[in-house]
Amino acid sequence: MRNSILAILAGLAALGASCAPGLGPLSEDQIDAAHKRALESEFVPSTAADAAIVKARWHWTSAFVYEVYRPLSIDGKGVHVDHAVDQTKHAVPIDPGARSFVIDAEFNRGDGIFKAKVPIRATLRPGATYELTGEISEERVTVWLEDEKSRERASELASAKPERFRVIPIFIPLR
């Protein structure tokens, strides 16, 4: 029984490692450096009273038709996502000022999961609330940050080519 559990855990770990999506228009060196920094340090949410709030966007039509935009890193530091809470309410308090983000854009139009990592820059105002949003075409995912109240764009537009999220099945023989 113990060996079966270890085999399943090893298979799941290998599966997770094999699910890396494409990298988008930045050079691989730039992406690798940003993600290395993100893995080495975790973003610490602001506790300041005048913190800006950045909200993820989750638009679900069904289990097979959806769009998700969420911060992957802020200023080169990885953003922790607690998967035990309602992800539609994911909001990150951030000190105001100039910030750089890597946004994880994921979507499904019923024909499979696609992902893109999109870098954007924005200057956040004290106390303002922003929402990540985007537009998906056949060739590109374009992402931006918009002011939640006015719905005005609050960041540069940035885009990347989406890549199909591939899951490689692993078969573990059972005795």
C-alpha positions as CSV (number, residue, x, y, z in Angstrom):
1,M,0.0,0.0,0.0
2,R,2.8,2.4,0.9
3,N,4.6,1.8,-2.4
4,S,1.3,2.4,-4.3
5,I,0.9,5.8,-2.5
6,L,4.5,6.7,-3.2
7,A,4.1,5.8,-6.9
8,I,0.9,7.9,-7.2
9,L,2.7,10.9,-5.5
10,A,5.7,10.5,-7.8
11,G,3.4,10.4,-10.8
12,L,1.5,13.5,-9.7
13,A,4.8,15.4,-9.1
14,A,6.0,14.4,-12.6
15,L,2.6,15.5,-14.0
16,G,2.9,18.9,-12.4
17,A,6.4,19.3,-13.8
18,S,5.2,18.4,-17.3
19,C,2.4,21.0,-17.4
20,A,4.5,24.0,-18.3
21,P,2.8,26.3,-20.8
22,G,4.5,28.4,-23.5
23,L,6.4,31.5,-22.6
24,G,5.1,34.3,-24.8
25,P,7.0,37.1,-26.6
26,L,9.7,37.9,-24.0
27,S,13.0,36.2,-24.4
28,E,13.4,33.0,-22.5
29,D,16.3,34.5,-20.5
30,Q,14.0,37.3,-19.3
31,I,11.2,35.0,-18.4
32,D,13.6,32.6,-16.7
33,A,15.2,35.4,-14.7
34,A,11.9,36.8,-13.6
35,H,10.5,33.4,-12.5
36,K,13.8,32.5,-10.7
37,R,13.4,35.7,-8.7
38,A,9.8,34.9,-8.1
39,L,10.6,31.5,-6.8
40,E,13.3,32.8,-4.6
41,S,11.1,35.3,-2.9
42,E,7.4,35.7,-2.3
43,F,5.5,39.0,-2.6
44,V,4.4,40.3,0.7
45,P,1.0,42.1,0.5
46,S,1.0,45.7,1.8
47,T,-0.4,46.5,5.2
48,A,-0.5,50.3,4.5
49,A,-3.8,52.1,5.0
50,D,-3.4,53.7,1.5
51,A,-2.6,50.5,-0.3
52,A,-3.9,50.0,-3.8
53,I,-5.9,46.8,-4.4
54,V,-5.4,44.6,-7.5
55,K,-8.1,42.0,-8.1
56,A,-7.9,38.9,-10.3
57,R,-10.6,38.5,-12.9
58,W,-12.5,35.2,-13.2
59,H,-15.2,35.0,-15.9
60,W,-16.8,31.6,-16.0
61,T,-19.6,30.6,-18.4
62,S,-19.1,26.9,-17.8
63,A,-16.4,24.4,-16.8
64,F,-15.3,24.4,-20.4
65,V,-15.7,28.1,-21.3
66,Y,-13.9,30.7,-19.1
67,E,-11.2,33.4,-18.8
68,V,-8.9,34.0,-15.8
69,Y,-6.4,36.8,-15.3
70,R,-4.4,36.7,-12.1
71,P,-1.1,38.1,-10.9
72,L,1.7,35.6,-11.1
73,S,4.4,37.9,-9.8
74,I,4.7,41.6,-8.7
75,D,8.0,43.4,-8.9
76,G,9.7,40.0,-9.6
77,K,8.3,38.3,-6.5
78,G,5.9,35.4,-6.7
79,V,2.3,36.0,-5.6
80,H,0.9,33.3,-3.2
81,V,-2.5,32.1,-4.1
82,D,-4.5,30.3,-1.4
83,H,-6.4,27.6,-3.4
84,A,-8.5,26.9,-0.3
85,V,-10.4,30.2,-0.7
86,D,-12.8,31.5,-3.3
87,Q,-10.4,32.5,-6.2
88,T,-13.0,34.9,-7.6
89,K,-12.4,37.1,-4.6
90,H,-8.5,37.1,-5.0
91,A,-7.3,40.6,-4.3
92,V,-3.8,41.7,-3.5
93,P,-3.0,44.9,-1.5
94,I,0.0,46.6,-3.0
95,D,2.0,49.8,-2.0
96,P,1.1,52.6,-4.5
97,G,3.6,53.6,-7.2
98,A,5.2,52.1,-10.3
99,R,4.9,48.3,-10.3
100,S,5.7,45.5,-12.8
101,F,3.5,42.4,-13.0
102,V,3.6,39.1,-14.8
103,I,0.0,38.1,-15.4
104,D,-1.1,34.5,-15.8
105,A,-3.9,34.6,-18.4
106,E,-5.8,31.3,-18.8
107,F,-8.8,30.6,-21.0
108,N,-10.8,27.7,-22.5
109,R,-13.2,28.1,-25.3
110,G,-14.4,24.5,-25.2
111,D,-11.4,23.2,-27.2
112,G,-8.8,23.0,-24.4
113,I,-6.9,25.1,-21.9
114,F,-4.6,27.9,-23.2
115,K,-2.2,30.0,-21.1
116,A,0.0,33.0,-21.6
117,K,2.3,34.8,-19.2
118,V,2.0,38.5,-19.9
119,P,4.3,41.2,-18.4
120,I,2.6,44.6,-17.7
121,R,3.6,47.8,-15.9
122,A,1.3,50.2,-14.0
123,T,1.5,53.1,-11.7
124,L,-0.9,52.5,-8.8
125,R,-2.7,55.3,-7.0
126,P,-3.1,55.3,-3.2
127,G,-6.4,53.7,-2.1
128,A,-7.5,52.8,-5.7
129,T,-8.9,49.4,-6.6
130,Y,-7.9,47.8,-9.9
131,E,-9.1,44.7,-11.8
132,L,-7.1,42.7,-14.2
133,T,-8.8,42.2,-17.5
134,G,-8.0,41.2,-21.1
135,E,-9.0,40.4,-24.6
136,I,-8.4,37.1,-26.4
137,S,-8.0,36.7,-30.1
138,E,-6.9,33.7,-32.1
139,E,-3.3,34.8,-32.1
140,R,-2.8,37.0,-28.9
141,V,-3.9,37.5,-25.3
142,T,-3.9,41.2,-24.5
143,V,-3.9,42.1,-20.8
144,W,-4.3,45.4,-18.9
145,L,-5.2,46.8,-15.5
146,E,-8.3,48.9,-15.2
147,D,-9.7,51.2,-12.5
148,E,-12.6,49.3,-10.9
149,K,-14.8,52.4,-10.5
150,S,-14.2,54.3,-13.8
151,R,-13.3,51.3,-15.9
152,E,-10.5,53.4,-17.4
153,R,-7.3,51.6,-18.4
154,A,-4.7,52.1,-15.7
155,S,-1.7,50.3,-17.3
156,E,0.0,49.7,-20.5
157,L,-1.5,47.1,-22.9
158,A,0.7,44.0,-23.2
159,S,0.2,40.8,-25.1
160,A,1.6,37.4,-25.6
161,K,0.9,34.4,-27.8
162,P,-1.2,31.8,-25.9
163,E,0.1,28.2,-25.8
164,R,-2.0,25.1,-25.3
165,F,-1.7,23.8,-21.8
166,R,-0.6,20.2,-22.3
167,V,-1.1,17.5,-19.8
168,I,0.9,14.4,-20.4
169,P,-0.9,11.4,-19.0
170,I,1.1,9.1,-16.8
171,F,0.1,5.6,-16.4
172,I,0.9,3.8,-13.2
173,P,0.3,0.0,-13.4
174,L,-1.6,-1.3,-10.5
175,R,-0.9,-4.8,-9.4
